[in-house]
Amino acid sequence: MNAILAKLGIGEVNSGATTGGRNGWLETSGSELVSISPIDGKPIAKVIQASADDYQIVIEKARAAFEKWRMVPAPVRGQVVREIGDILREYKDPLGQLVTLEMGKIMAEGRGEVQEMIDIADFAVGQSRMLYGLAMHSERPRHRMYEQWHPLGIVGVITAYNFPVSVWSWNALIAAVCGDITVWKPSSITPLTAIAVQHIIAPVIDRHGLDGVFNLVIGKGGEVGETMIQDRRIPLISMTGSTAMGIHIAEAVGRRLGRSILELGGNNAIIVAEDADLDMAVRATLFGAVGTAGQRCTTTRRIIVHRAVKPTFVERLVAAYGQVRIGNPLEEGSLMGPVVDGATIESLEKAIAAAKASGGRLLYGGRRITVSGCEGGYYVEPAIMEVQNEYPIVKEETFAPLLYIIECSHIDEAIAKHNDVPQGLSSAIFTKNMHYQEQFLSPIGSDCGIANVNIGTSGAEIGGAFGGEKETGGGRESGSDAWKQYMRRQTTTINWGHELPLAQGIRFDAD
């Protein structure tokens, strides 16, 4: 693994801030941060975090870079992003391995996350030629009216540990083609992956002289993070994390009339109708609930299953859980690695206890386990519990591999239970009934930002806008028209005549 770290530019001690390129690294002056691998609980490397003074240096460099970058034609900006996508292809395996080492997801998911970065780069290249505005008809004669989109400025990107590199790309690469600058504050749990990304893209930065366009600041939330969200020089904060933190950021940014993109908690459910293809439903549930050890924002957390098929579904699901190989995620063949830390295991155990106290029944798993050769790691069996949707703990998001089974008797009851949680990110239904499908997708159906039919809740494609409603924050990232959040809209009217008619037929003549 030392060879992988060296290839990615990771040393024993690393700087926690850069304005880009090989020479953009600062001699940071903050406290020391040690990155611990959840695989075995051992340290990987250290980071000297950015201080408040270091942050100011980065922001001023970003402001200067915006003055130039915003005037680069958008298709030319797209070519820069194309080169970033190409160099990410070269580093897909080592960066994917580092994601696994630092975060704990299995190798297939680590490489898949880097592939997602590559895919969003390809998407952004095309978007750079499609920053369309509308042409409109003016009510005044000899007037032309249209709207156009201009770069917004500096975008503060705050990412979570569970997708330590791909969420940066969703924001940074779309923002780049829009003419914006990004300042990235990654999770303190996964700082090395962020440093690696900056090293990977450094040749592109140097080749084009783009110092200050892609910036990184690793620092304490109370020092660097709080300064960032209060900073009036940053018109947009894009944040992925907990609902509690999202509320704090929304309030802070809102007070200064800034913008925020919030991707917060999920309490995602699959409805399994009485006519569902149970083989498909079980496979989708397994991946959705166990993938990334239950630490995706789109993880399946509730199954609302019709009573007629519940016994068969549960029997098959428990059998499938028993086949999940839990082990070192760096080894091919492991289907589930560790959770990120001991606190996550504790949250799982507390949720199980709370559900039992309300009357729930544990059907499978939930025990801490030890993996040979990884004795210091954070491994646990994924858990299945039979509960009622009304239990208080079921309304909360437990960010761990815990799945609740909830019984229903008809589609209206299923949808009502599905929507009866504060979160609203991803949702799914398994059915062959057209009426059920259309009801689920209608205004009286799923209240989530993502709604799927005969597909699980996890694994969204980058072409669609990603995000959710209610306590999920309402933000949208990645595809569709999410690019508009990174730009400012301007309505323009040109009078090409020799008169000065007013709108609404108003006359204001001095003579």
C-alpha positions in Angstrom: 0.0 0.0 0.0 3.0 2.3 0.5 3.5 2.3 -3.3 -0.1 3.3 -3.8 0.3 6.2 -1.4 3.5 7.3 -3.0 1.9 7.2 -6.5 -0.9 9.5 -5.2 1.5 11.9 -3.6 0.6 11.0 -0.1 3.6 11.2 2.4 3.9 10.5 6.0 3.0 14.1 6.8 0.9 16.2 4.4 -0.1 19.8 3.9 -3.8 20.5 4.5 -4.3 23.3 1.9 -3.5 24.0 -1.7 -4.5 26.5 -4.4 -3.7 23.9 -7.1 -0.8 22.6 -9.1 2.5 21.2 -7.9 3.6 24.4 -6.3 0.3 25.5 -4.8 0.7 23.7 -1.5 0.9 25.8 1.6 3.0 25.3 4.6 0.0 24.9 6.8 0.2 26.0 10.4 -2.8 24.2 12.0 -3.1 21.2 14.3 -2.2 17.6 13.3 -4.8 15.3 12.0 -4.2 11.5 11.7 -6.2 9.5 9.1 -7.2 6.1 10.5 -8.1 3.2 8.3 -11.4 1.5 9.4 -10.0 -1.7 8.0 -7.7 -2.3 10.9 -7.8 0.8 13.0 -4.2 1.7 12.1 -3.0 5.2 11.1 -2.3 5.8 7.4 -0.7 9.2 7.4 -0.9 12.7 9.0 -2.2 16.0 7.8 -1.2 19.4 9.1 -4.5 21.2 9.0 -5.1 24.7 7.6 -5.4 27.5 10.1 -7.7 30.5 9.8 -4.7 32.4 8.3 -4.1 29.7 5.8 -7.8 29.8 4.8 -7.5 33.5 4.1 -4.6 32.9 1.8 -6.6 30.3 -0.2 -9.7 32.5 -0.5 -7.8 35.5 -1.7 -6.1 33.3 -4.3 -9.5 32.0 -5.3 -10.9 35.5 -5.7 -8.0 36.5 -8.0 -8.4 33.3 -10.1 -12.1 34.0 -10.6 -11.3 37.4 -12.2 -9.7 35.5 -15.1 -11.5 32.1 -15.1 -15.0 33.7 -15.6 -13.8 35.2 -18.9 -12.5 32.0 -20.4 -15.1 30.7 -22.9 -17.2 27.9 -21.5 -16.2 25.3 -24.1 -12.6 26.0 -23.4 -13.3 25.5 -19.7 -14.9 22.2 -20.8 -11.7 21.1 -22.4 -9.9 21.6 -19.1 -12.5 19.4 -17.4 -12.0 16.8 -20.2 -8.3 16.6 -19.3 -9.2 16.2 -15.7 -11.4 13.3 -16.6 -8.6 11.8 -18.7 -6.1 11.9 -15.9 -8.6 10.5 -13.5 -8.8 7.5 -15.8 -5.1 6.9 -15.4 -5.4 6.9 -11.6 -8.7 5.0 -11.3 -7.2 2.0 -9.6 -4.9 3.6 -7.1 -7.4 6.3 -6.1 -10.1 3.7 -5.7 -7.8 1.7 -3.5 -7.2 4.8 -1.3 -10.9 5.4 -1.0 -11.2 1.8 0.2 -8.2 2.1 2.6 -9.4 5.4 4.2 -13.2 5.0 4.1 -13.7 1.2 4.1 -16.0 0.5 1.2 -15.1 -2.6 -0.9 -12.8 -2.3 -3.9 -15.6 -2.5 -6.5 -17.3 0.5 -4.8 -14.0 2.4 -4.5 -13.2 2.0 -8.2 -16.9 2.7 -8.9 -16.7 6.0 -7.1 -13.7 7.1 -9.2 -15.6 6.0 -12.3 -18.4 8.3 -11.2 -15.9 11.2 -11.2 -14.9 10.3 -14.8 -18.5 10.1 -15.8 -19.4 13.5 -14.4 -16.3 14.9 -16.2 -17.7 13.6 -19.5 -21.1 15.0 -18.6 -19.6 18.4 -17.7 -17.7 18.6 -21.0 -20.9 18.4 -22.9 -22.6 20.8 -20.5 -20.0 23.4 -21.3 -21.6 23.9 -24.7 -25.2 23.9 -23.4 -25.4 26.7 -20.8 -28.6 27.8 -22.6 -30.7 30.9 -21.9 -34.1 31.6 -23.3 -35.1 34.0 -26.1 -38.4 35.9 -25.3 -40.7 38.2 -27.2 -40.9 41.7 -25.9 -44.2 43.5 -25.7 -42.4 46.7 -26.9 -41.7 47.2 -30.6 -38.2 46.9 -31.9 -37.0 45.3 -28.7 -35.1 42.0 -28.2 -35.4 40.2 -24.9 -33.5 37.2 -23.7 -31.9 35.7 -20.6 -28.3 34.6 -20.1 -26.3 32.9 -17.4 -23.0 34.2 -15.9 -20.5 32.6 -13.5 -21.5 33.0 -9.8 -18.1 33.2 -8.1 -16.5 31.0 -5.4 -18.3 27.8 -4.5 -17.6 26.3 -1.1 -17.8 22.5 -1.2 -18.2 20.6 2.0 -18.2 16.8 1.5 -18.9 13.8 3.8 -16.7 10.7 4.4 -19.0 8.2 2.7 -18.3 9.5 -0.9 -15.0 11.3 -0.3 -14.1 12.1 -3.9 -17.2 11.7 -6.2 -19.3 14.4 -4.5 -16.4 16.9 -5.0 -16.5 16.1 -8.7 -20.3 16.6 -8.9 -19.8 20.2 -7.7 -16.3 21.1 -8.8 -16.5 20.0 -12.4 -19.9 21.4 -13.1 -19.0 24.6 -11.3 -15.8 24.8 -13.4 -17.5 24.7 -16.8 -19.9 27.4 -15.4 -16.9 29.6 -14.7 -16.8 29.2 -11.0 -14.0 28.6 -8.5 -14.2 25.9 -5.8 -12.8 25.7 -2.3 -13.1 22.2 -1.0 -13.4 21.3 2.7 -13.5 17.5 2.9 -14.4 15.4 5.9 -11.8 15.2 8.6 -12.3 11.4 8.5 -11.1 11.1 4.9 -8.6 13.9 4.2 -6.1 11.8 2.3 -8.4 11.1 -0.6 -8.9 14.9 -1.1 -5.1 15.5 -1.1 -4.7 12.7 -3.6 -7.3 14.3 -6.0 -5.3 17.6 -5.9 -2.1 15.8 -6.7 -3.8 13.9 -9.6 -5.2 17.0 -11.2 -2.0 19.1 -10.6 -0.5 18.5 -14.1 -3.7 19.9 -15.7 -3.6 22.9 -13.4 0.0 23.6 -14.2 -0.4 23.1 -17.9 -3.1 25.7 -18.1 -1.9 28.0 -15.4 -5.1 27.6 -13.3 -3.7 28.2 -9.8 -6.6 29.1 -7.6 -9.4 27.5 -9.6 -9.5 24.2 -7.7 -8.6 24.8 -4.0 -8.4 22.6 -0.9 -8.7 23.5 2.7 -8.6 20.7 5.4 -9.3 22.2 8.8 -11.4 22.0 11.9 -15.1 22.6 11.4 -15.3 25.2 14.2 -12.4 27.1 12.7 -12.2 26.7 8.9 -15.7 25.3 8.3 -17.5 27.9 10.3 -15.5 30.7 8.7 -16.4 29.3 5.2 -20.1 29.3 5.7 -20.0 32.8 7.2 -17.8 34.2 4.4 -19.6 36.7 2.2 -17.0 36.2 -0.5 -18.5 32.7 -1.1 -22.0 33.1 -2.7 -22.8 29.4 -2.7 -22.1 26.6 -0.2 -22.8 23.1 -1.3 -22.8 20.7 1.6 -23.3 17.0 2.0 -23.9 15.7 5.6 -26.3 15.4 8.4 -29.6 17.2 8.7 -28.5 18.9 11.9 -25.5 20.3 10.2 -27.5 21.3 7.1 -29.9 23.3 9.2 -27.0 25.2 10.8 -25.5 25.9 7.4 -28.8 27.0 5.9 -29.3 29.4 8.7 -25.8 30.9 8.5 -25.8 31.2 4.7 -29.3 32.5 4.7 -28.6 35.3 7.1 -26.1 36.7 4.6 -28.5 36.0 1.7 -26.2 33.5 0.2 -27.2 30.3 -1.6 -26.9 26.7 -0.4 -27.2 23.3 -1.9 -28.0 20.8 0.8 -27.8 17.0 0.5 -28.7 15.7 3.9 -30.2 12.7 5.5 -32.2 9.9 3.9 -34.6 7.3 5.4 -35.2 5.5 2.2 -37.9 2.9 1.7 -38.8 0.2 -0.8 -42.4 -0.8 -1.2 -42.8 -4.5 -2.1 -46.3 -5.0 -3.5 -48.1 -8.3 -3.4 -47.3 -8.9 -7.1 -43.6 -7.9 -6.9 -40.9 -10.0 -8.5 -39.4 -11.1 -5.2 -36.1 -12.2 -6.7 -35.5 -8.7 -8.0 -36.8 -7.1 -4.8 -34.5 -9.2 -2.6 -31.4 -8.4 -4.7 -32.2 -4.7 -4.8 -32.8 -4.7 -1.0 -29.5 -6.5 -0.3 -27.4 -4.1 -2.4 -29.3 -1.1 -1.1 -29.1 -2.0 2.6 -25.7 -3.6 2.7 -23.7 -1.7 0.1 -21.1 0.6 1.5 -21.9 -1.0 4.9 -25.2 0.9 5.1 -23.4 4.3 4.9 -24.9 5.8 1.7 -27.3 8.6 1.8 -29.5 6.5 -0.5 -29.1 3.3 1.6 -32.3 1.3 1.9 -33.4 1.6 5.5 -37.1 0.5 5.4 -38.9 -2.2 3.5 -42.7 -1.8 3.5 -43.9 -5.2 2.3 -47.4 -6.5 1.7 -48.5 -9.0 4.3 -49.3 -11.7 1.6 -45.6 -11.9 0.5 -43.9 -10.8 3.7 -43.0 -14.3 5.1 -41.5 -15.4 1.8 -39.7 -12.1 1.2 -38.2 -12.1 4.7 -37.1 -15.7 4.5 -35.3 -15.1 1.3 -33.8 -11.8 2.5 -32.4 -13.4 5.7 -30.9 -16.2 3.6 -29.3 -13.6 1.3 -27.9 -11.7 4.3 -26.3 -15.0 5.5 -24.4 -15.2 2.3 -22.8 -11.8 2.6 -19.0 -12.1 3.1 -17.9 -9.5 5.6 -14.1 -9.0 5.4 -11.1 -6.9 4.4 -12.5 -4.6 1.6 -9.1 -4.6 -0.1 -9.6 -8.3 -0.8 -11.7 -9.1 -3.9 -14.6 -11.2 -2.9 -15.6 -9.2 0.2 -19.1 -7.9 -0.2 -19.1 -5.7 2.9 -16.2 -4.0 4.6 -16.1 -2.2 7.9 -18.1 0.8 9.0 -16.1 4.0 9.3 -15.6 4.1 13.1 -16.6 2.8 16.5 -19.2 5.5 16.9 -21.1 4.1 13.9 -21.3 0.7 15.5 -22.5 2.3 18.7 -25.2 4.1 16.8 -26.3 0.8 15.3 -26.5 -0.9 18.7 -28.4 2.0 20.2 -30.9 2.0 17.4 -31.5 -1.8 17.8 -32.0 -1.4 21.5 -34.4 1.5 21.0 -36.4 -0.5 18.4 -36.6 -3.5 20.8 -37.8 -1.2 23.6 -40.7 -0.1 21.3 -41.6 -3.7 20.6 -39.4 -4.5 17.6 -37.9 -7.9 16.9 -34.4 -8.5 15.7 -34.5 -11.0 12.8 -30.8 -11.0 11.8 -27.4 -9.7 12.7 -26.3 -6.6 14.6 -23.3 -8.2 16.3 -19.7 -6.9 16.3 -17.4 -9.3 14.6 -13.6 -9.7 14.2 -12.0 -10.2 10.8 -8.8 -12.1 10.7 -5.8 -9.9 10.1 -8.0 -6.8 10.7 -8.5 -7.1 14.5 -8.6 -3.4 15.1 -11.2 -2.7 12.4 -14.8 -1.7 12.8 -16.8 -4.7 11.6 -20.4 -5.6 12.3 -23.1 -7.8 10.9 -25.8 -6.0 9.0 -29.1 -6.1 10.9 -32.7 -6.7 10.0 -35.5 -5.8 12.4 -39.3 -6.2 12.2 -40.8 -2.9 13.5 -43.8 -0.6 13.2 -43.3 2.6 11.2 -44.5 4.6 14.1 -41.6 3.8 16.4 -39.6 7.0 17.1 -36.3 5.4 16.1 -37.7 4.4 12.7 -38.3 8.1 12.0 -34.6 8.8 12.4 -31.8 8.0 10.0 -29.3 5.5 11.6 -26.3 5.8 9.3 -25.3 2.1 9.6 -26.4 -1.3 8.1 -29.8 -1.5 9.8 -32.9 -2.4 7.8 -36.4 -2.2 9.1 -39.2 -4.6 7.9 -42.7 -2.9 8.0 -45.9 -4.7 7.1 -48.7 -3.2 5.0 -52.0 -4.5 3.6 -52.7 -2.2 0.5 -51.0 0.4 -1.7 -52.5 3.4 0.0 -51.3 2.3 3.4 -47.8 1.5 2.0 -47.5 5.0 0.5 -48.7 6.6 3.6 -46.1 4.8 5.7 -43.5 5.4 3.1 -44.0 9.2 3.4 -44.5 9.3 7.1 -40.8 10.2 7.9 -39.1 13.6 8.0 -36.6 12.7 5.3 -37.3 12.6 1.5 -34.3 11.5 -0.5 -34.8 8.2 -2.5 -37.7 5.8 -2.8 -38.7 2.7 -4.8 -41.5 0.3 -5.5 -41.5 -3.2 -6.8 -44.6 -4.1 -8.6 -46.0 -5.3 -12.0 -49.2 -3.3 -11.5 -49.4 -0.2 -13.7 -51.9 1.4 -11.4 -49.5 1.0 -8.4 -46.6 2.3 -10.4 -48.4 5.4 -11.6 -49.8 6.1 -8.2 -46.4 5.9 -6.6 -45.0 8.3 -9.2 -47.9 10.7 -9.0 -48.3 13.8 -6.8 -50.1 11.6 -4.2 -47.3 9.0 -4.3 -43.6 9.2 -3.2 -42.7 12.6 -1.7 -38.9 12.0 -2.3 -36.6 13.6 -4.8 -35.8 10.3 -6.4 -38.5 7.7 -7.2 -37.8 4.3 -8.8 -39.9 1.5 -10.1 -38.4 -2.1 -10.0 -35.0 -0.6 -9.1 -33.6 -0.1 -5.6 -33.1 3.2 -3.7 -29.3 3.2 -4.2 -27.1 3.7 -7.3 -28.4 6.9 -8.9 -27.1 7.8 -12.3 -25.2 11.1 -12.8 -27.4 12.2 -15.7 -30.3 13.0 -13.4 -30.4 15.7 -10.8 -29.6 14.2 -7.4 -31.2 15.3 -4.2 -34.3 15.2 -2.0 -37.0 17.0 -0.2 -38.1 17.7 3.4 -35.2 17.2 5.8 -33.0 16.0 3.0 -32.6 19.7 2.2 -34.0 20.3 -1.2 -30.7 20.5 -3.0 -29.9 19.1 -6.4 -26.5 18.2 -7.8 -25.0 16.4 -10.8 -27.2 16.1 -13.9 -30.2 17.6 -15.6 -30.3 21.4 -15.0 -28.5 21.4 -11.7 -25.8 23.5 -13.4 -28.1 26.5 -13.0 -27.4 26.7 -9.3 -23.8 27.5 -10.0 -24.6 30.5 -12.1 -26.5 33.8 -11.9 -29.4 34.5 -14.3 -29.6 37.8 -16.1 -32.6 39.1 -18.1 -31.5 41.3 -20.9 -33.5 43.7 -23.1 -32.1 45.5 -26.1 -33.9 48.5 -27.8 -32.7 48.6 -31.4 -35.3 51.2 -32.5 -35.3 55.0 -32.2 -38.2 55.4 -29.8 -38.5 54.7 -26.0 -41.8 52.9 -25.4 -42.4 51.8 -21.8 -43.7 48.4 -20.7 -47.4 47.9 -19.8 -48.2 50.8 -22.3 -47.2 53.4 -19.7 -46.8 56.9 -21.1 -44.5 59.4 -19.4 -44.1 62.4 -21.7 -42.7 65.7 -20.5 -44.3 67.8 -23.2 
